[in-house]
Amino acid sequence: APGDAETVWDAVMESGESYALRPAGNVALEMVRIEAGLLLIDADFTSAKQTMFAVQKSTPYELGLGWTVKLGKEYFVGQEALREEKARGAAKATVGLEIDIKALEKIYARFAMPLHLPYTAWNDSIPLYSDDEGRSHVGKATSGAWSPILKRYVVIGRVASAHGGIGTKLRMEVHVEGERFTVPAVVVPMPFFDPPRKKE
């Protein structure tokens, strides 16, 4: 009941004290889900029920979720297509990216401004390129955040599989004062933050 909310809150906080329980809102949850490399529907991918165009579709293998597919079970819709995709390899890869903040800082310095990092996590479609000039489009960044724990600017993206290998150098589009630039990014393993205690 609403009248019991304060009592319940106090009891939960007191019980969780030995576990270092802390209250957290949506802003913090969005940041930690990116650090954990967890994909968010309608941000990092569009659900099959919501897609209206072929370009919006994605498969479990493209999302890095191939481990959820059990090809050996009884027939299910899409089973043969998934078998074929697994055999040939996915066309796209969902990847972790680390943005070069020193290069980003230099872009802001052109405007006599200090480095600006996102205050909160973002979800958007931001172009990714394989060349410095931003002409060879290879995918998009879908979510990103400055991680205060890792002290890194981390991003989840989707790229053509040929550009999804760990260590691949890409460029992410940024806009500063209405001007377009690209900033270096490198493909890194996900999850970005994977503490041992998470699995205990």
Rosetta constraint file for C-alpha pairs under 8 A:
AtomPair CA 1 CA 5 HARMONIC 6.86 0.50
AtomPair CA 4 CA 8 HARMONIC 6.15 0.50
AtomPair CA 5 CA 9 HARMONIC 6.03 0.50
AtomPair CA 6 CA 10 HARMONIC 6.16 0.50
AtomPair CA 7 CA 11 HARMONIC 6.20 0.50
AtomPair CA 8 CA 12 HARMONIC 6.14 0.50
AtomPair CA 9 CA 13 HARMONIC 6.16 0.50
AtomPair CA 10 CA 14 HARMONIC 6.02 0.50
AtomPair CA 11 CA 15 HARMONIC 6.04 0.50
AtomPair CA 12 CA 16 HARMONIC 6.03 0.50
AtomPair CA 13 CA 17 HARMONIC 6.11 0.50
AtomPair CA 13 CA 21 HARMONIC 6.80 0.50
AtomPair CA 13 CA 22 HARMONIC 7.68 0.50
AtomPair CA 16 CA 20 HARMONIC 6.36 0.50
AtomPair CA 16 CA 21 HARMONIC 4.94 0.50
AtomPair CA 17 CA 21 HARMONIC 5.66 0.50
AtomPair CA 24 CA 28 HARMONIC 5.98 0.50
AtomPair CA 24 CA 29 HARMONIC 6.84 0.50
AtomPair CA 25 CA 29 HARMONIC 6.28 0.50
AtomPair CA 26 CA 30 HARMONIC 6.00 0.50
AtomPair CA 27 CA 31 HARMONIC 6.52 0.50
AtomPair CA 27 CA 120 HARMONIC 6.48 0.50
AtomPair CA 27 CA 121 HARMONIC 7.15 0.50
AtomPair CA 28 CA 32 HARMONIC 6.28 0.50
AtomPair CA 29 CA 33 HARMONIC 6.08 0.50
AtomPair CA 30 CA 34 HARMONIC 6.47 0.50
AtomPair CA 30 CA 121 HARMONIC 6.23 0.50
AtomPair CA 31 CA 35 HARMONIC 6.37 0.50
AtomPair CA 31 CA 120 HARMONIC 7.22 0.50
AtomPair CA 31 CA 121 HARMONIC 5.45 0.50
AtomPair CA 31 CA 145 HARMONIC 6.16 0.50
AtomPair CA 31 CA 147 HARMONIC 7.23 0.50
AtomPair CA 32 CA 36 HARMONIC 6.03 0.50
AtomPair CA 33 CA 37 HARMONIC 6.17 0.50
AtomPair CA 33 CA 38 HARMONIC 5.27 0.50
AtomPair CA 33 CA 39 HARMONIC 7.68 0.50
AtomPair CA 34 CA 38 HARMONIC 5.91 0.50
AtomPair CA 34 CA 39 HARMONIC 7.55 0.50
AtomPair CA 34 CA 143 HARMONIC 7.21 0.50
AtomPair CA 34 CA 144 HARMONIC 6.83 0.50
AtomPair CA 34 CA 145 HARMONIC 7.13 0.50
AtomPair CA 34 CA 154 HARMONIC 7.76 0.50
AtomPair CA 34 CA 155 HARMONIC 7.48 0.50
AtomPair CA 34 CA 156 HARMONIC 7.29 0.50
AtomPair CA 34 CA 192 HARMONIC 7.88 0.50
AtomPair CA 35 CA 147 HARMONIC 7.14 0.50
AtomPair CA 35 CA 154 HARMONIC 7.40 0.50
AtomPair CA 35 CA 191 HARMONIC 6.35 0.50
AtomPair CA 35 CA 192 HARMONIC 5.09 0.50
AtomPair CA 35 CA 193 HARMONIC 5.29 0.50
AtomPair CA 36 CA 190 HARMONIC 7.39 0.50
AtomPair CA 36 CA 191 HARMONIC 4.80 0.50
AtomPair CA 36 CA 192 HARMONIC 5.99 0.50
AtomPair CA 36 CA 193 HARMONIC 5.54 0.50
AtomPair CA 36 CA 194 HARMONIC 6.63 0.50
AtomPair CA 37 CA 96 HARMONIC 7.53 0.50
AtomPair CA 37 CA 156 HARMONIC 7.30 0.50
AtomPair CA 37 CA 190 HARMONIC 5.57 0.50
AtomPair CA 37 CA 191 HARMONIC 4.40 0.50
AtomPair CA 37 CA 192 HARMONIC 6.38 0.50
AtomPair CA 37 CA 193 HARMONIC 7.97 0.50
AtomPair CA 38 CA 191 HARMONIC 7.74 0.50
AtomPair CA 39 CA 43 HARMONIC 7.75 0.50
AtomPair CA 39 CA 44 HARMONIC 5.72 0.50
AtomPair CA 39 CA 45 HARMONIC 7.61 0.50
AtomPair CA 40 CA 44 HARMONIC 5.42 0.50
AtomPair CA 40 CA 45 HARMONIC 6.98 0.50
AtomPair CA 41 CA 45 HARMONIC 5.37 0.50
AtomPair CA 41 CA 46 HARMONIC 5.88 0.50
AtomPair CA 41 CA 47 HARMONIC 6.52 0.50
AtomPair CA 42 CA 46 HARMONIC 4.93 0.50
AtomPair CA 42 CA 47 HARMONIC 7.05 0.50
AtomPair CA 43 CA 123 HARMONIC 5.60 0.50
AtomPair CA 43 CA 124 HARMONIC 6.86 0.50
AtomPair CA 43 CA 142 HARMONIC 6.22 0.50
AtomPair CA 43 CA 143 HARMONIC 6.93 0.50
AtomPair CA 44 CA 123 HARMONIC 7.60 0.50
AtomPair CA 44 CA 142 HARMONIC 5.13 0.50
AtomPair CA 44 CA 143 HARMONIC 6.62 0.50
AtomPair CA 44 CA 156 HARMONIC 7.58 0.50
AtomPair CA 44 CA 157 HARMONIC 7.57 0.50
AtomPair CA 45 CA 56 HARMONIC 7.78 0.50
AtomPair CA 45 CA 58 HARMONIC 7.24 0.50
AtomPair CA 46 CA 50 HARMONIC 6.36 0.50
AtomPair CA 46 CA 51 HARMONIC 6.19 0.50
AtomPair CA 46 CA 56 HARMONIC 6.46 0.50
AtomPair CA 46 CA 57 HARMONIC 6.95 0.50
AtomPair CA 46 CA 58 HARMONIC 7.70 0.50
AtomPair CA 47 CA 51 HARMONIC 6.34 0.50
AtomPair CA 47 CA 57 HARMONIC 7.88 0.50
AtomPair CA 48 CA 57 HARMONIC 6.69 0.50
AtomPair CA 48 CA 58 HARMONIC 7.93 0.50
AtomPair CA 51 CA 56 HARMONIC 5.72 0.50
AtomPair CA 51 CA 57 HARMONIC 6.26 0.50
AtomPair CA 52 CA 56 HARMONIC 7.18 0.50
AtomPair CA 53 CA 57 HARMONIC 7.17 0.50
AtomPair CA 58 CA 62 HARMONIC 6.17 0.50
AtomPair CA 58 CA 63 HARMONIC 7.03 0.50
AtomPair CA 59 CA 63 HARMONIC 6.36 0.50
AtomPair CA 60 CA 64 HARMONIC 6.26 0.50
AtomPair CA 60 CA 65 HARMONIC 4.71 0.50
AtomPair CA 60 CA 66 HARMONIC 5.23 0.50
AtomPair CA 60 CA 68 HARMONIC 7.56 0.50
AtomPair CA 60 CA 69 HARMONIC 7.39 0.50
AtomPair CA 61 CA 65 HARMONIC 5.54 0.50
AtomPair CA 61 CA 66 HARMONIC 4.58 0.50
AtomPair CA 61 CA 85 HARMONIC 7.91 0.50
AtomPair CA 61 CA 86 HARMONIC 7.40 0.50
AtomPair CA 61 CA 90 HARMONIC 5.96 0.50
AtomPair CA 61 CA 93 HARMONIC 7.74 0.50
AtomPair CA 62 CA 90 HARMONIC 5.60 0.50
AtomPair CA 62 CA 91 HARMONIC 6.96 0.50
AtomPair CA 62 CA 92 HARMONIC 5.12 0.50
AtomPair CA 62 CA 93 HARMONIC 4.89 0.50
AtomPair CA 62 CA 94 HARMONIC 6.13 0.50
AtomPair CA 63 CA 93 HARMONIC 6.45 0.50
AtomPair CA 63 CA 94 HARMONIC 5.20 0.50
AtomPair CA 64 CA 93 HARMONIC 6.98 0.50
AtomPair CA 64 CA 94 HARMONIC 6.08 0.50
AtomPair CA 65 CA 69 HARMONIC 7.59 0.50
AtomPair CA 71 CA 79 HARMONIC 6.52 0.50
AtomPair CA 71 CA 82 HARMONIC 7.77 0.50
AtomPair CA 71 CA 83 HARMONIC 6.90 0.50
AtomPair CA 75 CA 79 HARMONIC 6.66 0.50
AtomPair CA 78 CA 82 HARMONIC 6.16 0.50
AtomPair CA 79 CA 83 HARMONIC 6.22 0.50
AtomPair CA 80 CA 84 HARMONIC 6.27 0.50
AtomPair CA 81 CA 85 HARMONIC 6.18 0.50
AtomPair CA 82 CA 86 HARMONIC 6.03 0.50
AtomPair CA 83 CA 87 HARMONIC 6.27 0.50
AtomPair CA 84 CA 88 HARMONIC 6.28 0.50
AtomPair CA 85 CA 89 HARMONIC 5.44 0.50
AtomPair CA 85 CA 90 HARMONIC 5.84 0.50
AtomPair CA 86 CA 90 HARMONIC 6.81 0.50
AtomPair CA 90 CA 161 HARMONIC 6.85 0.50
AtomPair CA 91 CA 160 HARMONIC 6.08 0.50
AtomPair CA 91 CA 161 HARMONIC 5.55 0.50
AtomPair CA 92 CA 158 HARMONIC 6.63 0.50
AtomPair CA 92 CA 159 HARMONIC 5.50 0.50
AtomPair CA 92 CA 160 HARMONIC 4.39 0.50
AtomPair CA 92 CA 161 HARMONIC 4.54 0.50
AtomPair CA 92 CA 164 HARMONIC 7.92 0.50
AtomPair CA 93 CA 158 HARMONIC 5.58 0.50
AtomPair CA 93 CA 159 HARMONIC 5.45 0.50
AtomPair CA 93 CA 160 HARMONIC 6.16 0.50
AtomPair CA 93 CA 161 HARMONIC 5.03 0.50
AtomPair CA 93 CA 164 HARMONIC 5.76 0.50
AtomPair CA 94 CA 156 HARMONIC 7.17 0.50
AtomPair CA 94 CA 157 HARMONIC 5.67 0.50
AtomPair CA 94 CA 158 HARMONIC 4.43 0.50
AtomPair CA 94 CA 159 HARMONIC 6.55 0.50
AtomPair CA 94 CA 164 HARMONIC 7.48 0.50
AtomPair CA 95 CA 156 HARMONIC 5.84 0.50
AtomPair CA 95 CA 157 HARMONIC 5.30 0.50
AtomPair CA 95 CA 158 HARMONIC 6.07 0.50
AtomPair CA 95 CA 159 HARMONIC 7.39 0.50
AtomPair CA 95 CA 164 HARMONIC 6.35 0.50
AtomPair CA 95 CA 187 HARMONIC 6.53 0.50
AtomPair CA 95 CA 188 HARMONIC 7.34 0.50
AtomPair CA 95 CA 189 HARMONIC 7.45 0.50
AtomPair CA 95 CA 190 HARMONIC 7.15 0.50
AtomPair CA 96 CA 154 HARMONIC 7.15 0.50
AtomPair CA 96 CA 155 HARMONIC 5.85 0.50
AtomPair CA 96 CA 156 HARMONIC 4.84 0.50
AtomPair CA 96 CA 157 HARMONIC 6.34 0.50
AtomPair CA 96 CA 187 HARMONIC 5.65 0.50
AtomPair CA 96 CA 188 HARMONIC 5.24 0.50
AtomPair CA 96 CA 189 HARMONIC 5.89 0.50
AtomPair CA 96 CA 190 HARMONIC 5.45 0.50
AtomPair CA 96 CA 191 HARMONIC 7.59 0.50
AtomPair CA 96 CA 192 HARMONIC 7.41 0.50
AtomPair CA 97 CA 154 HARMONIC 5.74 0.50
AtomPair CA 97 CA 155 HARMONIC 4.95 0.50
AtomPair CA 97 CA 156 HARMONIC 6.14 0.50
AtomPair CA 97 CA 157 HARMONIC 7.05 0.50
AtomPair CA 97 CA 185 HARMONIC 6.03 0.50
AtomPair CA 97 CA 186 HARMONIC 5.40 0.50
AtomPair CA 97 CA 187 HARMONIC 4.55 0.50
AtomPair CA 97 CA 188 HARMONIC 5.44 0.50
AtomPair CA 98 CA 152 HARMONIC 6.95 0.50
AtomPair CA 98 CA 153 HARMONIC 5.81 0.50
AtomPair CA 98 CA 154 HARMONIC 4.75 0.50
AtomPair CA 98 CA 155 HARMONIC 6.27 0.50
AtomPair CA 98 CA 185 HARMONIC 5.42 0.50
AtomPair CA 98 CA 186 HARMONIC 5.47 0.50
AtomPair CA 98 CA 187 HARMONIC 6.64 0.50
AtomPair CA 98 CA 188 HARMONIC 6.61 0.50
AtomPair CA 99 CA 152 HARMONIC 7.63 0.50
AtomPair CA 99 CA 153 HARMONIC 5.46 0.50
AtomPair CA 99 CA 154 HARMONIC 6.36 0.50
AtomPair CA 99 CA 155 HARMONIC 7.46 0.50
AtomPair CA 99 CA 172 HARMONIC 7.96 0.50
AtomPair CA 99 CA 183 HARMONIC 7.21 0.50
AtomPair CA 99 CA 184 HARMONIC 6.14 0.50
AtomPair CA 99 CA 185 HARMONIC 4.42 0.50
AtomPair CA 99 CA 186 HARMONIC 6.80 0.50
AtomPair CA 100 CA 104 HARMONIC 6.43 0.50
AtomPair CA 100 CA 153 HARMONIC 7.70 0.50
AtomPair CA 100 CA 183 HARMONIC 6.84 0.50
AtomPair CA 100 CA 184 HARMONIC 5.50 0.50
AtomPair CA 100 CA 185 HARMONIC 5.84 0.50
AtomPair CA 101 CA 105 HARMONIC 5.91 0.50
AtomPair CA 101 CA 153 HARMONIC 7.15 0.50
AtomPair CA 102 CA 106 HARMONIC 6.41 0.50
AtomPair CA 103 CA 107 HARMONIC 6.59 0.50
AtomPair CA 103 CA 183 HARMONIC 6.35 0.50
AtomPair CA 103 CA 184 HARMONIC 7.03 0.50
AtomPair CA 104 CA 108 HARMONIC 6.59 0.50
AtomPair CA 104 CA 115 HARMONIC 6.98 0.50
AtomPair CA 104 CA 183 HARMONIC 6.11 0.50
AtomPair CA 105 CA 109 HARMONIC 6.18 0.50
AtomPair CA 105 CA 114 HARMONIC 6.93 0.50
AtomPair CA 105 CA 115 HARMONIC 4.64 0.50
AtomPair CA 105 CA 116 HARMONIC 7.54 0.50
AtomPair CA 106 CA 110 HARMONIC 6.59 0.50
AtomPair CA 106 CA 115 HARMONIC 7.91 0.50
AtomPair CA 107 CA 111 HARMONIC 7.50 0.50
AtomPair CA 107 CA 176 HARMONIC 7.81 0.50
AtomPair CA 107 CA 181 HARMONIC 7.88 0.50
AtomPair CA 108 CA 112 HARMONIC 6.60 0.50
AtomPair CA 108 CA 113 HARMONIC 5.17 0.50
AtomPair CA 108 CA 114 HARMONIC 6.09 0.50
AtomPair CA 108 CA 115 HARMONIC 5.76 0.50
AtomPair CA 108 CA 116 HARMONIC 7.45 0.50
AtomPair CA 108 CA 176 HARMONIC 7.08 0.50
AtomPair CA 109 CA 113 HARMONIC 5.23 0.50
AtomPair CA 109 CA 114 HARMONIC 6.38 0.50
AtomPair CA 109 CA 115 HARMONIC 7.46 0.50
AtomPair CA 117 CA 146 HARMONIC 6.52 0.50
AtomPair CA 117 CA 153 HARMONIC 7.89 0.50
AtomPair CA 118 CA 122 HARMONIC 7.69 0.50
AtomPair CA 118 CA 145 HARMONIC 6.38 0.50
AtomPair CA 118 CA 146 HARMONIC 6.14 0.50
AtomPair CA 119 CA 145 HARMONIC 7.94 0.50
AtomPair CA 119 CA 146 HARMONIC 7.35 0.50
AtomPair CA 120 CA 145 HARMONIC 6.45 0.50
AtomPair CA 120 CA 146 HARMONIC 7.54 0.50
AtomPair CA 121 CA 143 HARMONIC 7.16 0.50
AtomPair CA 121 CA 144 HARMONIC 5.62 0.50
AtomPair CA 121 CA 145 HARMONIC 4.37 0.50
AtomPair CA 121 CA 146 HARMONIC 7.24 0.50
AtomPair CA 122 CA 143 HARMONIC 5.47 0.50
AtomPair CA 122 CA 144 HARMONIC 5.39 0.50
AtomPair CA 122 CA 145 HARMONIC 6.43 0.50
AtomPair CA 123 CA 142 HARMONIC 5.54 0.50
AtomPair CA 123 CA 143 HARMONIC 4.33 0.50
AtomPair CA 123 CA 144 HARMONIC 6.72 0.50
AtomPair CA 124 CA 141 HARMONIC 7.18 0.50
AtomPair CA 124 CA 142 HARMONIC 5.12 0.50
AtomPair CA 124 CA 143 HARMONIC 6.22 0.50
AtomPair CA 125 CA 140 HARMONIC 5.76 0.50
AtomPair CA 125 CA 141 HARMONIC 5.68 0.50
AtomPair CA 125 CA 142 HARMONIC 5.09 0.50
AtomPair CA 125 CA 143 HARMONIC 8.00 0.50
AtomPair CA 126 CA 140 HARMONIC 5.18 0.50
AtomPair CA 126 CA 141 HARMONIC 4.94 0.50
AtomPair CA 126 CA 142 HARMONIC 6.65 0.50
AtomPair CA 126 CA 172 HARMONIC 7.13 0.50
AtomPair CA 126 CA 173 HARMONIC 6.40 0.50
AtomPair CA 127 CA 137 HARMONIC 6.87 0.50
AtomPair CA 127 CA 138 HARMONIC 7.89 0.50
AtomPair CA 127 CA 139 HARMONIC 6.12 0.50
AtomPair CA 127 CA 140 HARMONIC 4.47 0.50
AtomPair CA 127 CA 141 HARMONIC 6.31 0.50
AtomPair CA 127 CA 172 HARMONIC 6.13 0.50
AtomPair CA 127 CA 173 HARMONIC 5.70 0.50
AtomPair CA 128 CA 134 HARMONIC 7.85 0.50
AtomPair CA 128 CA 137 HARMONIC 5.94 0.50
AtomPair CA 128 CA 138 HARMONIC 5.83 0.50
AtomPair CA 128 CA 139 HARMONIC 5.07 0.50
AtomPair CA 128 CA 140 HARMONIC 4.95 0.50
AtomPair CA 128 CA 141 HARMONIC 6.49 0.50
AtomPair CA 128 CA 159 HARMONIC 7.72 0.50
AtomPair CA 128 CA 170 HARMONIC 6.72 0.50
AtomPair CA 128 CA 171 HARMONIC 5.61 0.50
AtomPair CA 128 CA 172 HARMONIC 4.67 0.50
AtomPair CA 128 CA 173 HARMONIC 6.42 0.50
AtomPair CA 129 CA 134 HARMONIC 5.43 0.50
AtomPair CA 129 CA 135 HARMONIC 6.82 0.50
AtomPair CA 129 CA 136 HARMONIC 5.28 0.50
AtomPair CA 129 CA 137 HARMONIC 4.47 0.50
AtomPair CA 129 CA 138 HARMONIC 5.27 0.50
AtomPair CA 129 CA 139 HARMONIC 6.95 0.50
AtomPair CA 129 CA 170 HARMONIC 5.71 0.50
AtomPair CA 129 CA 171 HARMONIC 5.02 0.50
AtomPair CA 129 CA 172 HARMONIC 6.41 0.50
AtomPair CA 129 CA 173 HARMONIC 7.90 0.50
AtomPair CA 130 CA 134 HARMONIC 7.35 0.50
AtomPair CA 130 CA 136 HARMONIC 5.65 0.50
AtomPair CA 130 CA 137 HARMONIC 6.65 0.50
AtomPair CA 130 CA 138 HARMONIC 6.36 0.50
AtomPair CA 130 CA 163 HARMONIC 7.81 0.50
AtomPair CA 130 CA 169 HARMONIC 7.16 0.50
AtomPair CA 130 CA 170 HARMONIC 4.86 0.50
AtomPair CA 130 CA 171 HARMONIC 6.17 0.50
AtomPair CA 131 CA 135 HARMONIC 6.60 0.50
AtomPair CA 131 CA 136 HARMONIC 5.93 0.50
AtomPair CA 131 CA 170 HARMONIC 6.96 0.50
AtomPair CA 131 CA 171 HARMONIC 6.77 0.50
AtomPair CA 132 CA 171 HARMONIC 6.54 0.50
AtomPair CA 132 CA 182 HARMONIC 6.92 0.50
AtomPair CA 133 CA 182 HARMONIC 7.33 0.50
AtomPair CA 134 CA 171 HARMONIC 7.21 0.50
AtomPair CA 134 CA 173 HARMONIC 7.53 0.50
AtomPair CA 134 CA 182 HARMONIC 6.49 0.50
AtomPair CA 138 CA 159 HARMONIC 5.53 0.50
AtomPair CA 138 CA 160 HARMONIC 5.73 0.50
AtomPair CA 138 CA 163 HARMONIC 7.41 0.50
AtomPair CA 139 CA 157 HARMONIC 7.35 0.50
AtomPair CA 139 CA 158 HARMONIC 5.51 0.50
AtomPair CA 139 CA 159 HARMONIC 4.11 0.50
AtomPair CA 139 CA 160 HARMONIC 6.30 0.50
AtomPair CA 140 CA 157 HARMONIC 5.58 0.50
AtomPair CA 140 CA 158 HARMONIC 5.47 0.50
AtomPair CA 140 CA 159 HARMONIC 6.44 0.50
AtomPair CA 141 CA 155 HARMONIC 6.66 0.50
AtomPair CA 141 CA 156 HARMONIC 5.89 0.50
AtomPair CA 141 CA 157 HARMONIC 3.96 0.50
AtomPair CA 141 CA 158 HARMONIC 6.32 0.50
AtomPair CA 141 CA 172 HARMONIC 7.55 0.50
AtomPair CA 142 CA 155 HARMONIC 7.43 0.50
AtomPair CA 142 CA 156 HARMONIC 5.79 0.50
AtomPair CA 142 CA 157 HARMONIC 5.27 0.50
AtomPair CA 142 CA 158 HARMONIC 7.38 0.50
AtomPair CA 143 CA 155 HARMONIC 5.62 0.50
AtomPair CA 143 CA 156 HARMONIC 5.22 0.50
AtomPair CA 143 CA 157 HARMONIC 7.05 0.50
AtomPair CA 144 CA 153 HARMONIC 7.32 0.50
AtomPair CA 144 CA 154 HARMONIC 5.63 0.50
AtomPair CA 144 CA 155 HARMONIC 4.02 0.50
AtomPair CA 144 CA 156 HARMONIC 6.17 0.50
AtomPair CA 145 CA 153 HARMONIC 5.83 0.50
AtomPair CA 145 CA 154 HARMONIC 5.64 0.50
AtomPair CA 145 CA 155 HARMONIC 6.50 0.50
AtomPair CA 146 CA 151 HARMONIC 7.11 0.50
AtomPair CA 146 CA 152 HARMONIC 5.91 0.50
AtomPair CA 146 CA 153 HARMONIC 4.29 0.50
AtomPair CA 146 CA 154 HARMONIC 6.27 0.50
AtomPair CA 147 CA 151 HARMONIC 5.42 0.50
AtomPair CA 147 CA 152 HARMONIC 5.44 0.50
AtomPair CA 147 CA 153 HARMONIC 6.05 0.50
AtomPair CA 147 CA 154 HARMONIC 6.95 0.50
AtomPair CA 148 CA 152 HARMONIC 7.29 0.50
AtomPair CA 150 CA 193 HARMONIC 7.49 0.50
AtomPair CA 154 CA 192 HARMONIC 7.49 0.50
AtomPair CA 159 CA 163 HARMONIC 6.28 0.50
AtomPair CA 159 CA 164 HARMONIC 6.26 0.50
AtomPair CA 160 CA 164 HARMONIC 6.72 0.50
AtomPair CA 161 CA 165 HARMONIC 7.70 0.50
AtomPair CA 163 CA 168 HARMONIC 6.30 0.50
AtomPair CA 164 CA 168 HARMONIC 6.75 0.50
AtomPair CA 164 CA 187 HARMONIC 6.84 0.50
AtomPair CA 165 CA 187 HARMONIC 6.70 0.50
AtomPair CA 166 CA 186 HARMONIC 7.77 0.50
AtomPair CA 166 CA 187 HARMONIC 5.01 0.50
AtomPair CA 166 CA 188 HARMONIC 5.27 0.50
AtomPair CA 166 CA 189 HARMONIC 6.57 0.50
AtomPair CA 167 CA 186 HARMONIC 5.76 0.50
AtomPair CA 167 CA 187 HARMONIC 5.12 0.50
AtomPair CA 167 CA 188 HARMONIC 6.25 0.50
AtomPair CA 168 CA 186 HARMONIC 5.61 0.50
AtomPair CA 168 CA 187 HARMONIC 5.28 0.50
AtomPair CA 169 CA 184 HARMONIC 7.07 0.50
AtomPair CA 169 CA 185 HARMONIC 5.95 0.50
AtomPair CA 169 CA 186 HARMONIC 4.58 0.50
AtomPair CA 169 CA 187 HARMONIC 6.60 0.50
AtomPair CA 170 CA 184 HARMONIC 5.97 0.50
AtomPair CA 170 CA 185 HARMONIC 5.09 0.50
AtomPair CA 170 CA 186 HARMONIC 5.87 0.50
AtomPair CA 170 CA 187 HARMONIC 7.62 0.50
AtomPair CA 171 CA 182 HARMONIC 5.53 0.50
AtomPair CA 171 CA 183 HARMONIC 5.20 0.50
AtomPair CA 171 CA 184 HARMONIC 4.53 0.50
AtomPair CA 171 CA 185 HARMONIC 5.34 0.50
AtomPair CA 172 CA 182 HARMONIC 5.22 0.50
AtomPair CA 172 CA 183 HARMONIC 5.30 0.50
AtomPair CA 172 CA 184 HARMONIC 6.46 0.50
AtomPair CA 172 CA 185 HARMONIC 6.46 0.50
AtomPair CA 173 CA 180 HARMONIC 6.96 0.50
AtomPair CA 173 CA 181 HARMONIC 5.76 0.50
AtomPair CA 173 CA 182 HARMONIC 4.34 0.50
AtomPair CA 173 CA 183 HARMONIC 6.41 0.50
AtomPair CA 174 CA 180 HARMONIC 5.97 0.50
AtomPair CA 174 CA 181 HARMONIC 5.28 0.50
AtomPair CA 174 CA 182 HARMONIC 5.70 0.50
AtomPair CA 174 CA 183 HARMONIC 6.90 0.50
AtomPair CA 175 CA 179 HARMONIC 5.31 0.50
AtomPair CA 175 CA 180 HARMONIC 4.67 0.50
AtomPair CA 175 CA 181 HARMONIC 6.08 0.50
AtomPair CA 176 CA 180 HARMONIC 6.73 0.50
AtomPair CA 176 CA 181 HARMONIC 7.67 0.50
AtomPair CA 188 CA 192 HARMONIC 7.94 0.50
AtomPair CA 194 CA 198 HARMONIC 7.12 0.50
AtomPair CA 195 CA 199 HARMONIC 7.97 0.50
AtomPair CA 196 CA 200 HARMONIC 7.10 0.50
